[in-house]
């Protein structure tokens, strides 16, 4: 049974590690789905503009040649 919070350094390292793992999943998804996304980009499916935060940045930059 824990009796106290861990030191601040341990909490910060844990948060940084969690963030790195979370973002690595998105990068891995882009690499794994490269061929599928390339076909969608060629068909114009990825060009659809949406009204959310994803519309501000380039989605699927690798298959689009960025």
Secondary structure as the mmCIF struct_conf table of DSSP 4:
data_model
#
loop_
_struct_conf.conf_type_id
_struct_conf.id
_struct_conf.beg_label_comp_id
_struct_conf.beg_label_asym_id
_struct_conf.beg_label_seq_id
_struct_conf.end_label_comp_id
_struct_conf.end_label_asym_id
_struct_conf.end_label_seq_id
BEND BEND1 UNK A 4 UNK A 4
HELX_LH_PP_P HELX_LH_PP_P1 UNK A 5 UNK A 7
HELX_RH_AL_P HELX_RH_AL_P1 UNK A 8 UNK A 32
TURN_TY1_P TURN_TY1_P1 UNK A 33 UNK A 33
HELX_RH_AL_P HELX_RH_AL_P2 UNK A 34 UNK A 43
TURN_TY1_P TURN_TY1_P2 UNK A 44 UNK A 44
HELX_RH_3T_P HELX_RH_3T_P1 UNK A 45 UNK A 47
BEND BEND2 UNK A 51 UNK A 52
HELX_RH_3T_P HELX_RH_3T_P2 UNK A 53 UNK A 55
TURN_TY1_P TURN_TY1_P3 UNK A 56 UNK A 56
BEND BEND3 UNK A 57 UNK A 57
BEND BEND4 UNK A 59 UNK A 60
TURN_TY1_P TURN_TY1_P4 UNK A 61 UNK A 65
#
